[in-house]
C-alpha cells in the first residue's frame, strides 16, 4: 500500500476492492461483471455489497441493449 502513495492507515484492501467494483458498476452498469469479479454466487449479494437499490440496478441493466 505504501508504494501506491496512499496512507496505509486510511485505506484497507477491502475498501479498495469495494471502490474498484463500485467504479466499474457506475461506469458500465454491469452487475454481472461485478458479481463475477467479487466472486459472489448471488446477484443480490452484489447489489447489497455495492449499496445500490435493486430497482436502480435493474433499470441500468435493462437500459443496456444486447
C-alpha positions as CSV (number, residue, x, y, z in Angstrom):
1,X,0.0,0.0,0.0
2,X,2.8,2.4,0.8
3,X,4.2,2.0,-2.8
4,X,0.9,3.4,-4.2
5,X,1.4,6.6,-2.3
6,X,-1.7,6.0,-0.2
7,X,-1.7,6.3,3.6
8,X,-1.9,2.7,4.8
9,X,-3.9,3.7,7.9
10,X,-6.6,5.4,5.8
11,X,-7.2,2.6,3.3
12,X,-7.6,-1.1,3.6
13,X,-7.6,-3.8,0.9
14,X,-11.4,-4.3,1.4
15,X,-12.2,-0.7,0.9
16,X,-10.1,-0.6,-2.3
17,X,-11.8,-3.7,-3.5
18,X,-15.2,-2.2,-3.0
19,X,-14.2,1.1,-4.5
20,X,-12.9,-0.6,-7.7
21,X,-16.0,-2.6,-8.2
22,X,-18.3,0.3,-7.4
23,X,-16.5,2.4,-10.0
24,X,-16.9,-0.4,-12.6
25,X,-20.6,-0.6,-11.8
26,X,-21.1,3.2,-12.1
27,X,-19.3,3.3,-15.4
28,X,-20.8,0.2,-17.0
29,X,-24.0,-0.7,-15.1
30,X,-22.9,-4.3,-15.5
31,X,-23.9,-6.1,-12.3
32,X,-22.9,-9.5,-13.7
33,X,-19.3,-8.4,-14.3
34,X,-19.2,-7.0,-10.7
35,X,-20.7,-10.2,-9.4
36,X,-18.0,-12.3,-11.2
37,X,-15.2,-10.0,-10.0
38,X,-16.3,-10.2,-6.4
39,X,-16.9,-14.0,-6.5
40,X,-20.5,-13.7,-5.3
41,X,-22.8,-16.6,-6.1
42,X,-26.0,-14.5,-5.7
43,X,-26.6,-11.3,-7.6
44,X,-28.5,-10.0,-4.5
45,X,-25.2,-10.2,-2.5
46,X,-23.5,-8.0,-5.1
47,X,-26.3,-5.5,-5.0
48,X,-26.1,-5.3,-1.2
49,X,-22.3,-5.1,-1.3
50,X,-22.4,-2.2,-3.8
51,X,-25.1,-0.4,-1.8
52,X,-27.4,0.1,-4.9
53,X,-31.1,-0.3,-4.9
54,X,-32.4,-3.2,-6.8
55,X,-34.8,-1.0,-8.9
56,X,-31.8,1.2,-9.9
57,X,-29.7,-1.8,-10.7
58,X,-32.5,-3.4,-12.9
59,X,-33.1,-0.1,-14.7
60,X,-29.4,0.2,-15.6
61,X,-29.4,-3.4,-16.7
62,X,-32.4,-3.0,-18.8
63,X,-31.0,0.1,-20.4
64,X,-28.2,-1.9,-22.0
65,X,-29.1,-3.2,-25.4
66,X,-27.9,-6.7,-26.1
